[in-house]
């Protein structure tokens, strides 16, 4: 193992420029994603030390001032003088773009941070950043403001709090003048740390949120097997986890898969610990090999006589984790969402074919269960295809929505929005309240089908879902095409009671399972209608929660029953007249709507399984565990 790591290993490609002017080029955006990308860049540097075998513990702290500290017990960033710049290597790494020890594969054989822009970009986009390095029995410190050092790298008093270990501690505070979203979300960081713990067996990661006092620790000796168990918790699995690990052509491959009885697929892919949310060549190779091997196995065992399984068939109910480690990954952009190395597809495909084929033949009981599951999916897919054809022939946009969809006059989808409204009464009010230029209204009757418990062929027989699919215009499932979506904003507007919440959850389940791109691309919203109206004289105030209602009463110095005070408790959208509905829930200038985002796919999948799936016991346990958190209960 190469342990030499000093200033001569730090290469500089070019100076730090334009980062503060164009931060989105380096971190994706300046919203929630970009803010957390800063923390992930620092964390990934520590994990790279773990990949090389020099780090066993990483601690992340969110401070009350919204700064973040990341501490590891790795080798510590070099502090000796860099010959080209005549500066400490620490300062070079922190202030020069494309500076790092990961370009020539000498110090880091594999690494997530490969462009050398991560930590310097974090520095540039921070109000201030402080770095402490402990190595060779000494401790060094440097502080930066807006990416520029305000002091020399200096040796500070040594403390033995790390028990003599080396390590790096980085604390940074994002610049509030750059980021529109400024508060770190502990759940987003916890999700990343949990994934890293799964992917790096035995690595200890912890998160301490000093704002709430909550501490979380992640360490999994089971690695990918533990990851699969986490993904499939509360699901009925068809077999034990199947895992393969090995090396092929200098690429380390770790793959785990396990089928459950659901209808959804959940595949998580990573390269050098970086989550490739858009997949890439490694994922293509995995999918191709899975389809081919299962077809070959099924036919060789006389289970597939005249049937040829396709990719969707073999991935129904699949939970899988694909983790690669390679020396020269070609990511698309600094945010690394897709792997482009063409040679990796063949490597992964060959690896999966070899190991999965051997497993199936050595474990015929598991193999038969997987083939039976895929056969059921194939029959349902064929039925769904026929159902789609019937829907296409029977439903044209002109005759499928008579009297239901009240469309708008605007033709540009980017400027249009549609309200999905519970019930004809609320739909009538919404039609009167809306701005006909850009707002469309689609009333739905009652509760739509729970798609968590049904395959697509059954779903397509539901009139309400067909109406919804046709109105949105982008198709469903594999036929979904974002480019055909007729509205930029899709807003769910239901009553603020238990039934309304159920309808909202059913719709969110549908969008997540069959139009997930709408969710991930941030097109789905939830309207927030008020619970109360308080009128005192000419002043009208709306309350969107019981706490807000009490506060308004206190601010107006009134109480229920006072003369001259009118209080209205809205139990449904239909109780509001069009003017009130427009003012509180539909006017873009005054309304409250909540964007539906997808941050933790594994957690979201688990939650839909628990709340909307077949199993009663997990749902009962969830309700019992969270009963004390319920603020409003409508009985």
Order of alpha helices (4+ residues) and beta strands (2+ residues): beta-alpha-alpha-beta-beta-beta-beta-alpha-beta-alpha-beta-beta-beta-beta-beta-alpha-beta-beta-alpha-beta-beta-beta-beta-alpha-alpha-beta-alpha-alpha-alpha-beta-beta-alpha-beta-alpha-alpha-beta-alpha-alpha-beta-beta-beta-alpha-beta-alpha-beta-alpha-alpha
